[in-house]
């Protein structure tokens, strides 16, 4: 006589493996999409970094100019 619990466990294990395989496939697809997005946004990141550095330089130069011009006024 076959063990009914063993049959049920085999069916459940098969379903778990099928779902795990599908989940793994979706995660790989998600990773691929994220990599594409990161590659597409690389130039935007570079532009944002340049803008941030430019803003910091402008603030520094404005502060230095203001301090310099204030010290020249009698």
Gaussian input, Z-matrix of N, CA and C with variables (Angstrom, degrees):
# hf/3-21g

backbone

0 1
 N
 C     1     B1
 C     2     B2     1     A1
 N     3     B3     2     A2     1     D1
 C     4     B4     3     A3     2     D2
 C     5     B5     4     A4     3     D3
 N     6     B6     5     A5     4     D4
 C     7     B7     6     A6     5     D5
 C     8     B8     7     A7     6     D6
 N     9     B9     8     A8     7     D7
 C    10    B10     9     A9     8     D8
 C    11    B11    10    A10     9     D9
 N    12    B12    11    A11    10    D10
 C    13    B13    12    A12    11    D11
 C    14    B14    13    A13    12    D12
 N    15    B15    14    A14    13    D13
 C    16    B16    15    A15    14    D14
 C    17    B17    16    A16    15    D15
 N    18    B18    17    A17    16    D16
 C    19    B19    18    A18    17    D17
 C    20    B20    19    A19    18    D18
 N    21    B21    20    A20    19    D19
 C    22    B22    21    A21    20    D20
 C    23    B23    22    A22    21    D21
 N    24    B24    23    A23    22    D22
 C    25    B25    24    A24    23    D23
 C    26    B26    25    A25    24    D24
 N    27    B27    26    A26    25    D25
 C    28    B28    27    A27    26    D26
 C    29    B29    28    A28    27    D27
 N    30    B30    29    A29    28    D28
 C    31    B31    30    A30    29    D29
 C    32    B32    31    A31    30    D30
 N    33    B33    32    A32    31    D31
 C    34    B34    33    A33    32    D32
 C    35    B35    34    A34    33    D33
 N    36    B36    35    A35    34    D34
 C    37    B37    36    A36    35    D35
 C    38    B38    37    A37    36    D36
 N    39    B39    38    A38    37    D37
 C    40    B40    39    A39    38    D38
 C    41    B41    40    A40    39    D39
 N    42    B42    41    A41    40    D40
 C    43    B43    42    A42    41    D41
 C    44    B44    43    A43    42    D42
 N    45    B45    44    A44    43    D43
 C    46    B46    45    A45    44    D44
 C    47    B47    46    A46    45    D45
 N    48    B48    47    A47    46    D46
 C    49    B49    48    A48    47    D47
 C    50    B50    49    A49    48    D48
 N    51    B51    50    A50    49    D49
 C    52    B52    51    A51    50    D50
 C    53    B53    52    A52    51    D51
 N    54    B54    53    A53    52    D52
 C    55    B55    54    A54    53    D53
 C    56    B56    55    A55    54    D54
 N    57    B57    56    A56    55    D55
 C    58    B58    57    A57    56    D56
 C    59    B59    58    A58    57    D57
 N    60    B60    59    A59    58    D58
 C    61    B61    60    A60    59    D59
 C    62    B62    61    A61    60    D60
 N    63    B63    62    A62    61    D61
 C    64    B64    63    A63    62    D62
 C    65    B65    64    A64    63    D63
 N    66    B66    65    A65    64    D64
 C    67    B67    66    A66    65    D65
 C    68    B68    67    A67    66    D66
 N    69    B69    68    A68    67    D67
 C    70    B70    69    A69    68    D68
 C    71    B71    70    A70    69    D69
 N    72    B72    71    A71    70    D70
 C    73    B73    72    A72    71    D71
 C    74    B74    73    A73    72    D72
 N    75    B75    74    A74    73    D73
 C    76    B76    75    A75    74    D74
 C    77    B77    76    A76    75    D75
 N    78    B78    77    A77    76    D76
 C    79    B79    78    A78    77    D77
 C    80    B80    79    A79    78    D78
 N    81    B81    80    A80    79    D79
 C    82    B82    81    A81    80    D80
 C    83    B83    82    A82    81    D81
 N    84    B84    83    A83    82    D82
 C    85    B85    84    A84    83    D83
 C    86    B86    85    A85    84    D84
 N    87    B87    86    A86    85    D85
 C    88    B88    87    A87    86    D86
 C    89    B89    88    A88    87    D87
 N    90    B90    89    A89    88    D88
 C    91    B91    90    A90    89    D89
 C    92    B92    91    A91    90    D90
 N    93    B93    92    A92    91    D91
 C    94    B94    93    A93    92    D92
 C    95    B95    94    A94    93    D93
 N    96    B96    95    A95    94    D94
 C    97    B97    96    A96    95    D95
 C    98    B98    97    A97    96    D96
 N    99    B99    98    A98    97    D97
 C   100   B100    99    A99    98    D98
 C   101   B101   100   A100    99    D99
 N   102   B102   101   A101   100   D100
 C   103   B103   102   A102   101   D101
 C   104   B104   103   A103   102   D102
 N   105   B105   104   A104   103   D103
 C   106   B106   105   A105   104   D104
 C   107   B107   106   A106   105   D105
 N   108   B108   107   A107   106   D106
 C   109   B109   108   A108   107   D107
 C   110   B110   109   A109   108   D108
 N   111   B111   110   A110   109   D109
 C   112   B112   111   A111   110   D110
 C   113   B113   112   A112   111   D111
 N   114   B114   113   A113   112   D112
 C   115   B115   114   A114   113   D113
 C   116   B116   115   A115   114   D114
 N   117   B117   116   A116   115   D115
 C   118   B118   117   A117   116   D116
 C   119   B119   118   A118   117   D117
 N   120   B120   119   A119   118   D118
 C   121   B121   120   A120   119   D119
 C   122   B122   121   A121   120   D120
 N   123   B123   122   A122   121   D121
 C   124   B124   123   A123   122   D122
 C   125   B125   124   A124   123   D123
 N   126   B126   125   A125   124   D124
 C   127   B127   126   A126   125   D125
 C   128   B128   127   A127   126   D126
 N   129   B129   128   A128   127   D127
 C   130   B130   129   A129   128   D128
 C   131   B131   130   A130   129   D129
 N   132   B132   131   A131   130   D130
 C   133   B133   132   A132   131   D131
 C   134   B134   133   A133   132   D132
 N   135   B135   134   A134   133   D133
 C   136   B136   135   A135   134   D134
 C   137   B137   136   A136   135   D135
 N   138   B138   137   A137   136   D136
 C   139   B139   138   A138   137   D137
 C   140   B140   139   A139   138   D138
 N   141   B141   140   A140   139   D139
 C   142   B142   141   A141   140   D140
 C   143   B143   142   A142   141   D141
 N   144   B144   143   A143   142   D142
 C   145   B145   144   A144   143   D143
 C   146   B146   145   A145   144   D144
 N   147   B147   146   A146   145   D145
 C   148   B148   147   A147   146   D146
 C   149   B149   148   A148   147   D147
 N   150   B150   149   A149   148   D148
 C   151   B151   150   A150   149   D149
 C   152   B152   151   A151   150   D150
 N   153   B153   152   A152   151   D151
 C   154   B154   153   A153   152   D152
 C   155   B155   154   A154   153   D153
 N   156   B156   155   A155   154   D154
 C   157   B157   156   A156   155   D155
 C   158   B158   157   A157   156   D156
 N   159   B159   158   A158   157   D157
 C   160   B160   159   A159   158   D158
 C   161   B161   160   A160   159   D159
 N   162   B162   161   A161   160   D160
 C   163   B163   162   A162   161   D161
 C   164   B164   163   A163   162   D162
 N   165   B165   164   A164   163   D163
 C   166   B166   165   A165   164   D164
 C   167   B167   166   A166   165   D165
 N   168   B168   167   A167   166   D166
 C   169   B169   168   A168   167   D167
 C   170   B170   169   A169   168   D168
 N   171   B171   170   A170   169   D169
 C   172   B172   171   A171   170   D170
 C   173   B173   172   A172   171   D171
 N   174   B174   173   A173   172   D172
 C   175   B175   174   A174   173   D173
 C   176   B176   175   A175   174   D174
 N   177   B177   176   A176   175   D175
 C   178   B178   177   A177   176   D176
 C   179   B179   178   A178   177   D177
 N   180   B180   179   A179   178   D178
 C   181   B181   180   A180   179   D179
 C   182   B182   181   A181   180   D180
 N   183   B183   182   A182   181   D181
 C   184   B184   183   A183   182   D182
 C   185   B185   184   A184   183   D183
 N   186   B186   185   A185   184   D184
 C   187   B187   186   A186   185   D185
 C   188   B188   187   A187   186   D186
 N   189   B189   188   A188   187   D187
 C   190   B190   189   A189   188   D188
 C   191   B191   190   A190   189   D189
 N   192   B192   191   A191   190   D190
 C   193   B193   192   A192   191   D191
 C   194   B194   193   A193   192   D192
 N   195   B195   194   A194   193   D193
 C   196   B196   195   A195   194   D194
 C   197   B197   196   A196   195   D195
 N   198   B198   197   A197   196   D196
 C   199   B199   198   A198   197   D197
 C   200   B200   199   A199   198   D198
 N   201   B201   200   A200   199   D199
 C   202   B202   201   A201   200   D200
 C   203   B203   202   A202   201   D201
 N   204   B204   203   A203   202   D202
 C   205   B205   204   A204   203   D203
 C   206   B206   205   A205   204   D204
 N   207   B207   206   A206   205   D205
 C   208   B208   207   A207   206   D206
 C   209   B209   208   A208   207   D207
 N   210   B210   209   A209   208   D208
 C   211   B211   210   A210   209   D209
 C   212   B212   211   A211   210   D210
 N   213   B213   212   A212   211   D211
 C   214   B214   213   A213   212   D212
 C   215   B215   214   A214   213   D213
 N   216   B216   215   A215   214   D214
 C   217   B217   216   A216   215   D215
 C   218   B218   217   A217   216   D216
 N   219   B219   218   A218   217   D217
 C   220   B220   219   A219   218   D218
 C   221   B221   220   A220   219   D219

   B1=1.4517
   B2=1.5394
   B3=1.3381
   B4=1.4555
   B5=1.5273
   B6=1.3088
   B7=1.4550
   B8=1.5334
   B9=1.3505
   B10=1.4792
   B11=1.5304
   B12=1.3161
   B13=1.4725
   B14=1.5214
   B15=1.3242
   B16=1.4536
   B17=1.5255
   B18=1.3153
   B19=1.4696
   B20=1.5200
   B21=1.3329
   B22=1.4748
   B23=1.5251
   B24=1.3261
   B25=1.4633
   B26=1.5273
   B27=1.3273
   B28=1.4625
   B29=1.5213
   B30=1.3435
   B31=1.4689
   B32=1.5248
   B33=1.3388
   B34=1.4661
   B35=1.5339
   B36=1.3198
   B37=1.4575
   B38=1.5254
   B39=1.3073
   B40=1.4636
   B41=1.5255
   B42=1.3275
   B43=1.4706
   B44=1.5194
   B45=1.3456
   B46=1.4642
   B47=1.5249
   B48=1.3030
   B49=1.4608
   B50=1.5261
   B51=1.3198
   B52=1.4684
   B53=1.5324
   B54=1.3401
   B55=1.4667
   B56=1.5230
   B57=1.3417
   B58=1.4595
   B59=1.5255
   B60=1.3108
   B61=1.4623
   B62=1.5250
   B63=1.3303
   B64=1.4705
   B65=1.5212
   B66=1.3223
   B67=1.4703
   B68=1.5309
   B69=1.3115
   B70=1.4628
   B71=1.5231
   B72=1.3133
   B73=1.4664
   B74=1.5282
   B75=1.3298
   B76=1.4686
   B77=1.5249
   B78=1.3189
   B79=1.4693
   B80=1.5182
   B81=1.3245
   B82=1.4623
   B83=1.5280
   B84=1.3196
   B85=1.4688
   B86=1.5250
   B87=1.3306
   B88=1.4638
   B89=1.5243
   B90=1.3309
   B91=1.4676
   B92=1.5209
   B93=1.3130
   B94=1.4632
   B95=1.5367
   B96=1.3227
   B97=1.4693
   B98=1.5271
   B99=1.3231
   B100=1.4630
   B101=1.5290
   B102=1.3241
   B103=1.4632
   B104=1.5241
   B105=1.3226
   B106=1.4688
   B107=1.5237
   B108=1.3117
   B109=1.4714
   B110=1.5246
   B111=1.3281
   B112=1.4622
   B113=1.5230
   B114=1.3278
   B115=1.4622
   B116=1.5272
   B117=1.3371
   B118=1.4700
   B119=1.5229
   B120=1.3218
   B121=1.4638
   B122=1.5206
   B123=1.3118
   B124=1.4652
   B125=1.5286
   B126=1.3139
   B127=1.4711
   B128=1.5287
   B129=1.3173
   B130=1.4748
   B131=1.5268
   B132=1.3165
   B133=1.4652
   B134=1.5229
   B135=1.3270
   B136=1.4649
   B137=1.5270
   B138=1.3295
   B139=1.4701
   B140=1.5312
   B141=1.3195
   B142=1.4686
   B143=1.5259
   B144=1.3278
   B145=1.4610
   B146=1.5263
   B147=1.3204
   B148=1.4735
   B149=1.5248
   B150=1.3247
   B151=1.4624
   B152=1.5226
   B153=1.3225
   B154=1.4650
   B155=1.5216
   B156=1.3228
   B157=1.4646
   B158=1.5250
   B159=1.3244
   B160=1.4621
   B161=1.5329
   B162=1.3392
   B163=1.4655
   B164=1.5264
   B165=1.3375
   B166=1.4617
   B167=1.5239
   B168=1.3395
   B169=1.4612
   B170=1.5266
   B171=1.3150
   B172=1.4701
   B173=1.5272
   B174=1.3310
   B175=1.4614
   B176=1.5224
   B177=1.3213
   B178=1.4700
   B179=1.5232
   B180=1.3362
   B181=1.4659
   B182=1.5175
   B183=1.3263
   B184=1.4686
   B185=1.5256
   B186=1.3096
   B187=1.4617
   B188=1.5272
   B189=1.3272
   B190=1.4645
   B191=1.5206
   B192=1.3145
   B193=1.4692
   B194=1.5215
   B195=1.3213
   B196=1.4623
   B197=1.5221
   B198=1.3263
   B199=1.4502
   B200=1.5234
   B201=1.3175
   B202=1.4641
   B203=1.5308
   B204=1.3255
   B205=1.4720
   B206=1.5178
   B207=1.3272
   B208=1.4725
   B209=1.5286
   B210=1.2959
   B211=1.4584
   B212=1.5247
   B213=1.3241
   B214=1.4607
   B215=1.5207
   B216=1.3302
   B217=1.4698
   B218=1.5166
   B219=1.4076
   B220=1.4756
   B221=1.5063
   A1=109.90
   A2=114.68
   A3=121.62
   A4=110.18
   A5=115.08
   A6=120.72
   A7=108.10
   A8=118.68
   A9=120.26
   A10=111.96
   A11=116.63
   A12=119.25
   A13=110.54
   A14=117.32
   A15=121.38
   A16=110.31
   A17=117.84
   A18=120.77
   A19=110.64
   A20=115.96
   A21=119.72
   A22=110.31
   A23=117.66
   A24=121.06
   A25=111.13
   A26=116.40
   A27=119.97
   A28=110.79
   A29=116.99
   A30=121.16
   A31=110.19
   A32=115.87
   A33=119.66
   A34=111.01
   A35=116.63
   A36=120.26
   A37=111.00
   A38=116.79
   A39=121.07
   A40=110.98
   A41=116.62
   A42=120.48
   A43=110.99
   A44=116.26
   A45=120.35
   A46=110.15
   A47=117.29
   A48=120.78
   A49=111.86
   A50=116.51
   A51=120.55
   A52=110.26
   A53=116.34
   A54=119.92
   A55=111.46
   A56=117.12
   A57=120.43
   A58=110.27
   A59=116.46
   A60=120.46
   A61=110.84
   A62=116.47
   A63=120.13
   A64=110.58
   A65=116.77
   A66=121.23
   A67=110.44
   A68=116.91
   A69=121.41
   A70=110.51
   A71=116.15
   A72=120.90
   A73=110.87
   A74=116.94
   A75=120.79
   A76=111.02
   A77=117.69
   A78=120.57
   A79=110.22
   A80=117.39
   A81=120.05
   A82=111.15
   A83=116.80
   A84=121.00
   A85=110.63
   A86=116.63
   A87=121.39
   A88=110.58
   A89=117.47
   A90=120.79
   A91=110.89
   A92=116.89
   A93=121.11
   A94=110.16
   A95=116.88
   A96=120.64
   A97=111.02
   A98=117.24
   A99=120.64
   A100=110.22
   A101=116.93
   A102=120.15
   A103=111.20
   A104=117.58
   A105=120.61
   A106=111.16
   A107=116.59
   A108=120.83
   A109=110.02
   A110=117.01
   A111=120.03
   A112=111.53
   A113=116.98
   A114=120.05
   A115=110.89
   A116=116.61
   A117=120.23
   A118=111.57
   A119=117.48
   A120=121.32
   A121=113.65
   A122=117.81
   A123=120.31
   A124=111.49
   A125=117.37
   A126=119.69
   A127=111.43
   A128=117.10
   A129=120.17
   A130=109.80
   A131=116.81
   A132=121.02
   A133=110.58
   A134=116.74
   A135=120.49
   A136=110.21
   A137=116.75
   A138=120.68
   A139=110.70
   A140=117.08
   A141=120.63
   A142=110.56
   A143=117.33
   A144=120.51
   A145=111.04
   A146=116.11
   A147=119.83
   A148=110.86
   A149=117.40
   A150=120.59
   A151=110.76
   A152=116.83
   A153=120.57
   A154=110.71
   A155=117.62
   A156=121.10
   A157=110.71
   A158=116.72
   A159=120.67
   A160=110.55
   A161=116.13
   A162=120.53
   A163=110.82
   A164=117.35
   A165=120.60
   A166=110.84
   A167=116.21
   A168=119.74
   A169=111.55
   A170=116.74
   A171=120.60
   A172=109.86
   A173=117.20
   A174=119.77
   A175=111.31
   A176=116.27
   A177=120.01
   A178=110.82
   A179=116.18
   A180=119.78
   A181=111.97
   A182=117.58
   A183=119.55
   A184=110.71
   A185=116.53
   A186=119.69
   A187=110.47
   A188=117.26
   A189=120.95
   A190=110.20
   A191=117.90
   A192=121.63
   A193=110.41
   A194=116.99
   A195=120.72
   A196=110.35
   A197=117.63
   A198=120.62
   A199=111.05
   A200=116.34
   A201=121.36
   A202=110.79
   A203=117.56
   A204=120.40
   A205=111.21
   A206=118.84
   A207=121.16
   A208=110.90
   A209=118.10
   A210=120.96
   A211=112.33
   A212=119.06
   A213=122.20
   A214=112.14
   A215=117.46
   A216=119.64
   A217=108.57
   A218=117.28
   A219=120.74
   A220=113.31
   D1=133.49
   D2=179.91
   D3=-73.23
   D4=149.45
   D5=177.83
   D6=-84.50
   D7=115.06
   D8=-178.53
   D9=-65.34
   D10=-29.57
   D11=179.19
   D12=-68.99
   D13=-37.71
   D14=179.45
   D15=-65.66
   D16=-39.87
   D17=177.69
   D18=-64.21
   D19=-46.07
   D20=179.90
   D21=-63.01
   D22=-41.89
   D23=178.77
   D24=-63.94
   D25=-38.06
   D26=178.45
   D27=-64.35
   D28=-41.45
   D29=178.26
   D30=-64.31
   D31=-45.26
   D32=-179.82
   D33=-64.43
   D34=-41.51
   D35=178.93
   D36=-62.90
   D37=-38.86
   D38=177.69
   D39=-63.30
   D40=-42.46
   D41=177.89
   D42=-64.37
   D43=-41.73
   D44=179.32
   D45=-62.08
   D46=-45.79
   D47=179.76
   D48=-62.85
   D49=-39.84
   D50=179.09
   D51=-64.79
   D52=-43.91
   D53=179.52
   D54=-67.62
   D55=-38.31
   D56=178.42
   D57=-64.98
   D58=-39.35
   D59=178.19
   D60=-64.06
   D61=-43.85
   D62=178.51
   D63=-64.23
   D64=-39.29
   D65=179.07
   D66=-64.22
   D67=-43.77
   D68=178.31
   D69=-60.78
   D70=-42.10
   D71=178.99
   D72=-61.89
   D73=-42.45
   D74=179.85
   D75=-67.59
   D76=-37.22
   D77=178.67
   D78=-66.12
   D79=-40.10
   D80=176.66
   D81=-62.84
   D82=-40.20
   D83=177.25
   D84=-64.59
   D85=-41.75
   D86=178.10
   D87=-62.29
   D88=-43.99
   D89=178.05
   D90=-60.47
   D91=-40.99
   D92=178.54
   D93=-61.94
   D94=-43.77
   D95=-179.97
   D96=-65.03
   D97=-40.66
   D98=179.20
   D99=-64.01
   D100=-40.89
   D101=177.32
   D102=-61.58
   D103=-40.58
   D104=177.65
   D105=-63.52
   D106=-41.62
   D107=179.63
   D108=-64.48
   D109=-43.71
   D110=179.47
   D111=-62.42
   D112=-40.78
   D113=177.28
   D114=-64.40
   D115=-40.89
   D116=-179.11
   D117=-67.83
   D118=-30.77
   D119=-176.96
   D120=-91.67
   D121=0.51
   D122=-177.18
   D123=-59.60
   D124=-43.74
   D125=-179.29
   D126=-68.83
   D127=-32.43
   D128=177.28
   D129=-65.87
   D130=-40.15
   D131=178.51
   D132=-63.46
   D133=-43.04
   D134=178.76
   D135=-61.64
   D136=-44.43
   D137=179.79
   D138=-63.67
   D139=-40.09
   D140=179.25
   D141=-65.77
   D142=-40.58
   D143=177.85
   D144=-63.56
   D145=-42.56
   D146=178.58
   D147=-63.74
   D148=-41.91
   D149=179.63
   D150=-64.10
   D151=-39.61
   D152=178.77
   D153=-64.21
   D154=-44.87
   D155=178.99
   D156=-64.14
   D157=-40.47
   D158=178.77
   D159=-62.08
   D160=-44.73
   D161=179.58
   D162=-60.98
   D163=-42.64
   D164=179.73
   D165=-64.44
   D166=-40.22
   D167=178.27
   D168=-65.14
   D169=-40.88
   D170=178.77
   D171=-63.54
   D172=-44.29
   D173=179.22
   D174=-61.70
   D175=-42.76
   D176=179.07
   D177=-62.26
   D178=-46.78
   D179=-178.68
   D180=-66.25
   D181=-37.04
   D182=176.58
   D183=-65.43
   D184=-41.73
   D185=178.75
   D186=-64.70
   D187=-42.58
   D188=-179.95
   D189=-66.26
   D190=-40.47
   D191=179.24
   D192=-65.99
   D193=-41.26
   D194=179.91
   D195=-64.61
   D196=-44.30
   D197=178.81
   D198=-63.73
   D199=-41.23
   D200=-179.24
   D201=-66.05
   D202=-44.18
   D203=-178.62
   D204=-71.34
   D205=-30.70
   D206=177.59
   D207=-69.32
   D208=-34.02
   D209=-178.58
   D210=-75.76
   D211=-19.81
   D212=179.99
   D213=-84.56
   D214=-21.12
   D215=-177.79
   D216=-74.59
   D217=127.23
   D218=-178.96
   D219=-75.86

